[in-house]
Amino acid sequence: MHASVTFSYRLFFFTVLFAEAISSEGFGQVKENVQPPTLGVQVTFNDFKHIDKAHTFSGLSNLKTGISVNYLQGFNSTSDIVATVAGSIIDFTSQKQVSYGQGNKSLLLETDVSVRHKFFSHRFIFPFVQVGAGASVYKQYWGAFVPVGAGVQVDVSKRTFLLLNAQYRLPLSITQDHHLFYSLGIAGVIGKSKQPKKALDRIAALLRDTPKDADGDGIVDSLDKCVTIPGVVAYSGCPVPDTDGDGITDDKDSCVTTPGVLKYYGCPVPDRDGDNVNDEVDECPDIPGVAAYKGCPVIEETVGEKMRAAAKKIFFVTGSYELKFSSYEVLDSVVQLLQQNDRIKIDIEGHTDNTGLEIANQLLSERRAGAVKDYLISKGIQSLRLRSFGYGQRKPIADNTNDAGRAINRRVEIKIRKE
């Protein structure tokens, strides 16, 4: 589609917004037979080629797009007066074939005053014809013309109208030319609606006799115990109370006098074992415990001592991470302790002396701790309960300058985690 036509659509949407703005009273006016004062904005199209080409349509490219503003006022039920001002940026040739700007467009300003006559209407559609007198100016040239046309007015609402119009503009001066003029736009009633006095009196009487409801809760003030605070019928116009102040109204609160949370219907988070650690954070919800152990009982110190003692009897083949046969019985006792205390999680630490390369000692300590972990897993202990670490020669607990001290430093330690 040609660019000028595309631009005209944009102008049309602008006119819709403009008309809605000037008719801010919306649907409030009662339709009358006489056209009320109305202001409108339209997209316009001038066609200076159609008549010259023996009334042959010459294409959209010859439609010259513009915009117009008009004022309508009825003086009886079928006749209105219309004043229009229209402008478009064009170049055209007058009756004398004088070019006023081929390739050098300027503003063509046209204004006219017309009388339009409306015919029969079908609900909201009003066909009309109109005739009037107009004047134009293009650069320094003035002209005169007679607009003759027809159109239709469509009521979009009680205060907003769609206007479609087509005119033939007959030139009265040599500075004008025969042309067709089309317009499409929106008009809106301006000024406030005039309501009949009797209607206003009826409205006033209705307001006077209507029971008052100051807080708008649907309960009249005479029956409302909380006149200025919206409420409900069940509480005589007052809000539903929240006795325990937990933000959950009593009608939804299963523990009306005890603060709680919405998830538990207004009751506190439960604590089944009564250890003051609520079930949402209690890892032993059915066994009383302490907060330091996440609601579980304190692990007996003797269990930790047994773990540490057993670790001292874990031995490996020299220079390797292969467990000696004598270590199996010791590790089985660790398995038994873990099975009897299924909440216990342990860390297994491997350590070496300083004999040999440090990097080799580090790797050996990691593998020895891992060998202990793998044995416990093979006996059915969950891997999530076990962690293994190797510290190499970094954490000696005895003197590495003699054989006795180095023997003590080659060790595995088992520690209970408190997390």
Kinemage of the C-alpha trace (Angstrom):
@kinemage 1
@onewidth
@group {chain A} dominant
@subgroup {mainchain}
@vectorlist {calphas} color= white
{ca met a 1} P 0.000 0.000 0.000
{ca his a 2} L 1.259 3.494 -0.789
{ca ala a 3} L 2.991 5.365 2.040
{ca ser a 4} L 0.428 8.212 2.034
{ca val a 5} L -2.415 5.759 2.673
{ca thr a 6} L -0.449 4.080 5.471
{ca phe a 7} L 0.074 7.498 7.010
{ca ser a 8} L -3.649 8.198 6.753
{ca tyr a 9} L -4.433 5.139 8.884
{ca arg a 10} L -2.151 6.483 11.603
{ca leu a 11} L -3.947 9.816 11.453
{ca phe a 12} L -7.270 8.039 11.777
{ca phe a 13} L -6.224 6.257 14.993
{ca phe a 14} L -5.080 9.597 16.357
{ca thr a 15} L -8.518 11.074 15.660
{ca val a 16} L -10.189 8.227 17.575
{ca leu a 17} L -8.100 8.994 20.662
{ca phe a 18} L -8.774 12.721 20.313
{ca ala a 19} L -12.526 12.288 20.081
{ca glu a 20} L -12.666 10.014 23.114
{ca ala a 21} L -10.762 12.644 25.086
{ca ile a 22} L -13.179 15.483 24.268
{ca ser a 23} L -16.233 13.347 25.026
{ca ser a 24} L -15.208 12.524 28.606
{ca glu a 25} L -18.820 12.338 29.768
{ca gly a 26} L -18.956 8.871 28.140
{ca phe a 27} L -22.453 7.440 27.900
{ca gly a 28} L -24.005 9.871 30.318
{ca gln a 29} L -26.068 11.969 27.853
{ca val a 30} L -29.600 11.186 26.871
{ca lys a 31} L -29.915 11.318 23.063
{ca glu a 32} L -31.862 14.306 21.785
{ca asn a 33} L -33.288 15.036 18.344
{ca val a 34} L -31.195 18.191 17.866
{ca gln a 35} L -27.480 17.648 17.226
{ca pro a 36} L -25.600 18.936 20.310
{ca pro a 37} L -22.395 21.006 19.912
{ca thr a 38} L -19.826 18.567 18.586
{ca leu a 39} L -16.121 18.770 17.767
{ca gly a 40} L -14.499 16.295 15.412
{ca val a 41} L -11.190 15.344 13.825
{ca gln a 42} L -10.921 13.522 10.486
{ca val a 43} L -8.370 12.060 8.128
{ca thr a 44} L -8.898 13.612 4.678
{ca phe a 45} L -8.050 12.652 1.102
{ca asn a 46} L -7.962 15.162 -1.804
{ca asp a 47} L -8.212 13.762 -5.357
{ca phe a 48} L -7.336 16.274 -8.096
{ca lys a 49} L -6.881 13.616 -10.830
{ca his a 50} L -10.170 11.705 -10.886
{ca ile a 51} L -12.230 14.348 -12.705
{ca asp a 52} L -9.416 15.284 -15.128
{ca lys a 53} L -9.153 11.646 -16.171
{ca ala a 54} L -12.832 11.289 -17.138
{ca his a 55} L -13.839 9.981 -13.733
{ca thr a 56} L -11.384 7.112 -13.973
{ca phe a 57} L -9.851 6.071 -10.664
{ca ser a 58} L -6.184 6.956 -10.933
{ca gly a 59} L -4.789 4.935 -8.056
{ca leu a 60} L -4.130 5.421 -4.363
{ca ser a 61} L -0.939 7.339 -5.087
{ca asn a 62} L -3.004 10.324 -6.273
{ca leu a 63} L -4.925 10.605 -2.995
{ca lys a 64} L -3.428 13.544 -1.060
{ca thr a 65} L -3.651 12.843 2.646
{ca gly a 66} L -4.462 15.517 5.216
{ca ile a 67} L -6.354 16.248 8.382
{ca ser a 68} L -9.399 18.366 9.235
{ca val a 69} L -11.216 19.698 12.274
{ca asn a 70} L -14.924 20.504 12.227
{ca tyr a 71} L -17.636 21.850 14.476
{ca leu a 72} L -21.276 20.719 14.249
{ca gln a 73} L -24.354 22.344 15.771
{ca gly a 74} L -27.963 21.420 15.079
{ca phe a 75} L -30.652 24.067 14.686
{ca asn a 76} L -33.545 21.638 14.317
{ca ser a 77} L -34.078 17.892 14.414
{ca thr a 78} L -32.944 17.278 10.807
{ca ser a 79} L -30.614 20.167 9.928
{ca asp a 80} L -27.168 21.070 11.206
{ca ile a 81} L -24.554 23.669 10.445
{ca val a 82} L -21.002 22.413 9.930
{ca ala a 83} L -17.792 24.476 9.948
{ca thr a 84} L -14.657 22.715 8.695
{ca val a 85} L -10.965 23.579 8.450
{ca ala a 86} L -8.815 21.110 6.461
{ca gly a 87} L -5.142 21.073 5.590
{ca ser a 88} L -2.866 18.915 3.468
{ca ile a 89} L 0.671 19.171 2.096
{ca ile a 90} L 0.341 18.832 -1.698
{ca asp a 91} L 1.275 20.189 -5.114
{ca phe a 92} L -1.475 20.744 -7.694
{ca thr a 93} L -2.393 22.578 -10.889
{ca ser a 94} L -5.243 25.146 -11.053
{ca gln a 95} L -7.942 25.550 -13.712
{ca lys a 96} L -5.563 27.658 -15.807
{ca gln a 97} L -3.077 24.778 -15.785
{ca val a 98} L -0.761 26.825 -13.633
{ca ser a 99} L 1.450 24.596 -11.546
{ca tyr a 100} L 1.671 25.708 -7.945
{ca gly a 101} L 4.552 23.474 -6.943
{ca gln a 102} L 5.208 20.261 -8.848
{ca gly a 103} L 7.813 18.577 -6.694
{ca asn a 104} L 7.690 21.476 -4.240
{ca lys a 105} L 4.764 20.734 -1.935
{ca ser a 106} L 3.123 23.327 0.296
{ca leu a 107} L 0.163 23.562 2.659
{ca leu a 108} L -3.279 23.736 1.043
{ca leu a 109} L -5.656 25.165 3.657
{ca glu a 110} L -9.396 24.916 2.988
{ca thr a 111} L -12.284 26.089 5.138
{ca asp a 112} L -15.998 25.910 4.532
{ca val a 113} L -19.338 26.386 6.224
{ca ser a 114} L -22.084 23.985 5.150
{ca val a 115} L -25.622 23.045 5.988
{ca arg a 116} L -26.336 19.355 6.163
{ca his a 117} L -29.714 17.659 6.060
{ca lys a 118} L -30.171 14.302 7.797
{ca phe a 119} L -32.598 11.752 6.410
{ca phe a 120} L -34.267 8.794 8.094
{ca ser a 121} L -32.225 7.117 10.795
{ca his a 122} L -31.979 3.460 11.707
{ca arg a 123} L -31.203 3.348 15.423
{ca phe a 124} L -27.723 4.854 15.284
{ca ile a 125} L -27.079 5.536 11.552
{ca phe a 126} L -27.860 8.973 10.030
{ca pro a 127} L -27.328 9.494 6.264
{ca phe a 128} L -27.053 13.148 5.187
{ca val a 129} L -26.404 15.509 2.268
{ca gln a 130} L -24.736 18.888 2.562
{ca val a 131} L -23.926 22.037 0.614
{ca gly a 132} L -22.092 25.200 1.525
{ca ala a 133} L -19.410 27.705 0.610
{ca gly a 134} L -15.679 27.554 1.121
{ca ala a 135} L -12.374 29.341 0.694
{ca ser a 136} L -8.815 28.094 0.243
{ca val a 137} L -5.287 29.431 0.372
{ca tyr a 138} L -2.190 27.858 -1.177
{ca lys a 139} L 1.010 29.852 -0.811
{ca gln a 140} L -0.084 33.412 -1.654
{ca tyr a 141} L -3.053 32.335 -3.824
{ca trp a 142} L -6.611 32.563 -2.501
{ca gly a 143} L -9.496 30.614 -3.974
{ca ala a 144} L -13.208 29.928 -3.538
{ca phe a 145} L -15.292 26.808 -4.032
{ca val a 146} L -18.696 25.237 -3.348
{ca pro a 147} L -18.663 21.912 -1.441
{ca val a 148} L -21.492 19.510 -2.331
{ca gly a 149} L -21.536 16.096 -0.772
{ca ala a 150} L -23.112 13.262 1.135
{ca gly a 151} L -22.155 11.088 4.065
{ca val a 152} L -23.246 9.147 7.073
{ca gln a 153} L -23.007 9.644 10.819
{ca val a 154} L -22.765 6.521 12.993
{ca asp a 155} L -23.233 6.745 16.753
{ca val a 156} L -20.381 4.919 18.486
{ca ser a 157} L -21.761 5.918 21.873
{ca lys a 158} L -24.224 8.479 23.149
{ca arg a 159} L -21.551 11.170 22.950
{ca thr a 160} L -19.200 9.902 20.254
{ca phe a 161} L -19.861 9.683 16.500
{ca leu a 162} L -18.142 8.221 13.475
{ca leu a 163} L -18.336 10.522 10.432
{ca leu a 164} L -17.806 9.494 6.794
{ca asn a 165} L -18.105 12.150 4.107
{ca ala a 166} L -17.530 12.509 0.353
{ca gln a 167} L -17.694 15.879 -1.482
{ca tyr a 168} L -17.295 17.336 -4.899
{ca arg a 169} L -15.700 20.771 -4.586
{ca leu a 170} L -16.740 23.083 -7.433
{ca pro a 171} L -14.198 25.892 -8.028
{ca leu a 172} L -15.456 29.505 -8.109
{ca ser a 173} L -12.024 31.032 -8.804
{ca ile a 174} L -9.235 30.276 -11.271
{ca thr a 175} L -6.887 29.584 -8.377
{ca gln a 176} L -8.909 26.513 -7.465
{ca asp a 177} L -9.542 23.286 -9.373
{ca his a 178} L -12.240 20.633 -9.512
{ca his a 179} L -11.490 17.950 -6.981
{ca leu a 180} L -13.014 15.294 -4.777
{ca phe a 181} L -12.686 15.486 -1.010
{ca tyr a 182} L -13.137 12.508 1.323
{ca ser a 183} L -12.981 12.418 5.090
{ca leu a 184} L -13.195 9.773 7.802
{ca gly a 185} L -13.036 10.481 11.512
{ca ile a 186} L -14.542 10.768 14.947
{ca ala a 187} L -16.508 13.535 16.628
{ca gly a 188} L -17.525 13.965 20.224
{ca val a 189} L -20.058 16.062 22.106
{ca ile a 190} L -18.438 18.950 23.967
{ca gly a 191} L -19.718 20.449 27.203
{ca lys a 192} L -21.629 18.820 30.006
{ca ser a 193} L -24.834 16.884 29.537
{ca lys a 194} L -28.061 18.660 30.302
{ca gln a 195} L -30.305 16.535 32.425
{ca pro a 196} L -33.978 17.470 32.696
{ca lys a 197} L -34.756 19.071 36.028
{ca lys a 198} L -37.346 16.419 36.821
{ca ala a 199} L -34.763 13.690 36.337
{ca leu a 200} L -32.368 15.487 38.667
{ca asp a 201} L -35.096 15.834 41.245
{ca arg a 202} L -35.826 12.108 41.038
{ca ile a 203} L -32.133 11.305 41.479
{ca ala a 204} L -31.885 13.646 44.477
{ca ala a 205} L -34.954 12.053 46.071
{ca leu a 206} L -33.531 8.583 45.463
{ca leu a 207} L -30.238 9.534 47.099
{ca arg a 208} L -32.060 11.146 50.001
{ca asp a 209} L -34.212 8.083 50.656
{ca thr a 210} L -31.465 5.461 50.168
{ca pro a 211} L -30.186 4.026 53.480
{ca lys a 212} L -26.629 5.142 54.212
{ca asp a 213} L -23.682 2.737 54.180
{ca ala a 214} L -20.660 4.840 55.153
{ca asp a 215} L -18.047 2.062 54.852
{ca gly a 216} L -19.535 0.525 51.691
{ca asp a 217} L -19.660 -3.019 53.049
{ca gly a 218} L -23.267 -3.590 51.997
{ca ile a 219} L -24.610 -3.271 55.549
{ca val a 220} L -26.629 -0.113 56.210
{ca asp a 221} L -25.369 2.117 59.002
{ca ser a 222} L -28.413 1.497 61.178
{ca leu a 223} L -27.450 -2.217 61.396
{ca asp a 224} L -23.668 -1.761 61.263
{ca lys a 225} L -21.753 -1.910 64.568
{ca cys a 226} L -18.568 -0.732 62.781
{ca val a 227} L -19.944 2.123 60.659
{ca thr a 228} L -16.583 3.349 59.317
{ca ile a 229} L -14.844 -0.028 58.939
{ca pro a 230} L -15.938 -2.527 56.232
{ca gly a 231} L -17.090 -5.803 57.734
{ca val a 232} L -19.343 -8.818 57.250
{ca val a 233} L -22.920 -9.688 58.182
{ca ala a 234} L -21.863 -12.497 60.553
{ca tyr a 235} L -20.133 -9.927 62.767
{ca ser a 236} L -22.794 -7.199 62.435
{ca gly a 237} L -20.791 -5.158 59.956
{ca cys a 238} L -17.458 -5.479 61.758
{ca pro a 239} L -14.403 -7.269 60.320
{ca val a 240} L -13.789 -10.914 61.166
{ca pro a 241} L -11.640 -10.808 64.356
{ca asp a 242} L -8.136 -12.241 64.790
{ca thr a 243} L -8.113 -13.131 68.483
{ca asp a 244} L -4.527 -14.383 68.664
{ca gly a 245} L -3.117 -11.665 66.366
{ca asp a 246} L -1.336 -14.074 64.034
{ca gly a 247} L -2.737 -12.466 60.872
{ca ile a 248} L -5.231 -15.300 60.296
{ca thr a 249} L -8.843 -14.363 60.943
{ca asp a 250} L -10.815 -16.499 63.362
{ca asp a 251} L -13.046 -17.961 60.640
{ca lys a 252} L -9.953 -19.594 59.089
{ca asp a 253} L -7.991 -20.200 62.313
{ca ser a 254} L -8.118 -23.669 63.886
{ca cys a 255} L -6.258 -22.367 66.966
{ca val a 256} L -8.097 -19.125 67.685
{ca thr a 257} L -6.284 -18.252 70.907
{ca thr a 258} L -2.790 -19.513 69.972
{ca pro a 259} L -0.674 -17.711 67.334
{ca gly a 260} L 0.181 -19.936 64.410
{ca val a 261} L 0.887 -20.033 60.698
{ca leu a 262} L -1.327 -20.298 57.636
{ca lys a 263} L 0.222 -23.621 56.559
{ca tyr a 264} L -1.187 -25.246 59.710
{ca tyr a 265} L -4.531 -23.388 59.594
{ca gly a 266} L -3.564 -20.824 62.215
{ca cys a 267} L -1.984 -23.321 64.606
{ca pro a 268} L 1.710 -23.413 65.591
{ca val a 269} L 4.118 -25.673 63.736
{ca pro a 270} L 3.673 -29.072 65.497
{ca asp a 271} L 6.258 -30.630 67.833
{ca arg a 272} L 5.243 -34.282 68.115
{ca asp a 273} L 7.954 -35.335 70.551
{ca gly a 274} L 7.578 -32.227 72.717
{ca asp a 275} L 11.285 -31.369 72.748
{ca asn a 276} L 10.694 -27.700 71.787
{ca val a 277} L 12.175 -28.290 68.326
{ca asn a 278} L 9.317 -28.023 65.813
{ca asp a 279} L 8.788 -30.831 63.334
{ca glu a 280} L 9.863 -28.751 60.316
{ca val a 281} L 13.476 -28.646 61.586
{ca asp a 282} L 13.440 -31.721 63.840
{ca glu a 283} L 15.395 -34.591 62.286
{ca cys a 284} L 14.026 -36.916 64.971
{ca pro a 285} L 10.397 -35.716 65.192
{ca asp a 286} L 9.265 -38.746 67.222
{ca ile a 287} L 12.252 -38.927 69.598
{ca pro a 288} L 12.860 -36.128 72.112
{ca gly a 289} L 16.181 -34.419 71.550
{ca val a 290} L 17.966 -31.093 71.763
{ca ala a 291} L 18.290 -28.166 69.392
{ca ala a 292} L 22.089 -28.598 69.135
{ca tyr a 293} L 21.483 -31.987 67.493
{ca lys a 294} L 18.538 -30.756 65.340
{ca gly a 295} L 15.964 -32.289 67.660
{ca cys a 296} L 17.744 -35.611 68.056
{ca pro a 297} L 19.088 -37.038 71.341
{ca val a 298} L 22.633 -36.241 72.408
{ca ile a 299} L 25.005 -38.912 71.126
{ca glu a 300} L 26.470 -40.781 74.045
{ca glu a 301} L 30.116 -39.870 74.610
{ca thr a 302} L 30.915 -43.537 74.967
{ca val a 303} L 29.978 -44.091 71.314
{ca gly a 304} L 32.557 -41.529 70.257
{ca glu a 305} L 35.160 -43.100 72.527
{ca lys a 306} L 34.488 -46.523 71.036
{ca met a 307} L 34.893 -45.072 67.530
{ca arg a 308} L 38.234 -43.459 68.419
{ca ala a 309} L 39.482 -46.624 70.124
{ca ala a 310} L 38.542 -48.811 67.158
{ca ala a 311} L 40.350 -46.481 64.754
{ca lys a 312} L 43.648 -47.079 66.604
{ca lys a 313} L 43.461 -50.790 65.692
{ca ile a 314} L 43.043 -50.255 61.939
{ca phe a 315} L 46.259 -51.304 60.138
{ca phe a 316} L 47.393 -51.586 56.531
{ca val a 317} L 49.997 -53.543 54.631
{ca thr a 318} L 53.230 -51.545 54.720
{ca gly a 319} L 53.439 -48.892 52.001
{ca ser a 320} L 49.913 -49.636 50.663
{ca tyr a 321} L 46.260 -48.940 51.382
{ca glu a 322} L 45.338 -52.645 51.657
{ca leu a 323} L 43.658 -53.390 54.983
{ca lys a 324} L 45.280 -56.082 57.140
{ca phe a 325} L 43.072 -59.031 58.003
{ca ser a 326} L 43.165 -58.075 61.684
{ca ser a 327} L 41.452 -54.769 60.855
{ca tyr a 328} L 38.234 -56.427 59.653
{ca glu a 329} L 37.037 -57.366 63.134
{ca val a 330} L 37.680 -53.802 64.331
{ca leu a 331} L 35.806 -52.299 61.380
{ca asp a 332} L 32.893 -54.692 61.965
{ca ser a 333} L 32.548 -53.224 65.447
{ca val a 334} L 32.349 -49.750 63.844
{ca val a 335} L 29.635 -51.060 61.514
{ca gln a 336} L 27.692 -52.325 64.546
{ca leu a 337} L 27.949 -48.914 66.273
{ca leu a 338} L 26.706 -47.157 63.140
{ca gln a 339} L 23.783 -49.570 62.800
{ca gln a 340} L 22.798 -49.068 66.450
{ca asn a 341} L 22.983 -45.293 66.066
{ca asp a 342} L 21.556 -44.700 62.627
{ca arg a 343} L 21.684 -40.903 62.997
{ca ile a 344} L 25.454 -40.839 63.414
{ca lys a 345} L 27.557 -39.497 60.551
{ca ile a 346} L 31.328 -39.859 60.663
{ca asp a 347} L 34.482 -38.438 59.082
{ca ile a 348} L 37.344 -40.837 58.355
{ca glu a 349} L 40.801 -39.194 58.322
{ca gly a 350} L 44.023 -40.777 57.015
{ca his a 351} L 47.481 -39.626 58.231
{ca thr a 352} L 51.093 -40.669 57.536
{ca asp a 353} L 54.567 -39.982 58.923
{ca asn a 354} L 57.133 -37.905 57.020
{ca thr a 355} L 59.014 -40.802 55.462
{ca gly a 356} L 59.224 -40.478 51.670
{ca leu a 357} L 57.849 -37.833 49.334
{ca glu a 358} L 55.134 -35.556 50.674
{ca ile a 359} L 52.921 -35.942 47.585
{ca ala a 360} L 53.136 -39.737 47.856
{ca asn a 361} L 52.208 -39.560 51.541
{ca gln a 362} L 49.215 -37.342 50.725
{ca leu a 363} L 47.918 -39.815 48.131
{ca leu a 364} L 48.476 -42.775 50.448
{ca ser a 365} L 46.537 -41.103 53.303
{ca glu a 366} L 43.586 -40.385 50.994
{ca arg a 367} L 43.495 -43.961 49.734
{ca arg a 368} L 43.710 -45.474 53.234
{ca ala a 369} L 40.786 -43.311 54.455
{ca gly a 370} L 38.899 -44.274 51.289
{ca ala a 371} L 39.587 -47.993 51.913
{ca val a 372} L 37.963 -47.741 55.351
{ca lys a 373} L 34.971 -45.917 53.884
{ca asp a 374} L 34.566 -48.523 51.126
{ca tyr a 375} L 34.635 -51.360 53.695
{ca leu a 376} L 31.875 -49.746 55.778
{ca ile a 377} L 29.753 -49.187 52.657
{ca ser a 378} L 30.257 -52.849 51.679
{ca lys a 379} L 28.719 -53.769 55.051
{ca gly a 380} L 25.534 -51.795 54.348
{ca ile a 381} L 26.339 -48.350 55.791
{ca gln a 382} L 24.905 -45.533 53.608
{ca ser a 383} L 27.598 -43.562 51.827
{ca leu a 384} L 25.828 -40.287 52.742
{ca arg a 385} L 26.768 -40.925 56.374
{ca leu a 386} L 30.472 -41.240 55.575
{ca arg a 387} L 33.163 -38.790 54.468
{ca ser a 388} L 36.858 -39.558 53.953
{ca phe a 389} L 39.839 -37.186 53.961
{ca gly a 390} L 43.580 -37.562 53.600
{ca tyr a 391} L 46.007 -35.206 55.365
{ca gly a 392} L 49.316 -36.894 54.532
{ca gln a 393} L 52.116 -35.865 56.879
{ca arg a 394} L 50.627 -32.431 57.678
{ca lys a 395} L 49.056 -33.271 61.079
{ca pro a 396} L 51.549 -35.293 63.156
{ca ile a 397} L 50.666 -36.048 66.786
{ca ala a 398} L 54.102 -37.427 67.726
{ca asp a 399} L 57.794 -36.847 66.968
{ca asn a 400} L 58.692 -37.892 63.399
{ca thr a 401} L 62.419 -38.093 64.260
{ca asn a 402} L 62.188 -41.581 65.739
{ca asp a 403} L 60.526 -44.847 64.871
{ca ala a 404} L 58.089 -44.760 67.819
{ca gly a 405} L 56.795 -41.324 66.918
{ca arg a 406} L 56.494 -42.163 63.225
{ca ala a 407} L 54.483 -45.291 64.090
{ca ile a 408} L 52.005 -43.169 66.053
{ca asn a 409} L 51.671 -40.676 63.179
{ca arg a 410} L 50.728 -43.473 60.734
{ca arg a 411} L 47.102 -43.668 61.764
{ca val a 412} L 43.377 -43.509 60.856
{ca glu a 413} L 41.002 -41.371 62.936
{ca ile a 414} L 37.189 -41.667 63.083
{ca lys a 415} L 35.264 -38.577 64.248
{ca ile a 416} L 31.500 -38.155 64.761
{ca arg a 417} L 29.977 -35.240 62.870
{ca lys a 418} L 27.467 -33.008 64.685
{ca glu a 419} L 25.709 -31.705 61.594
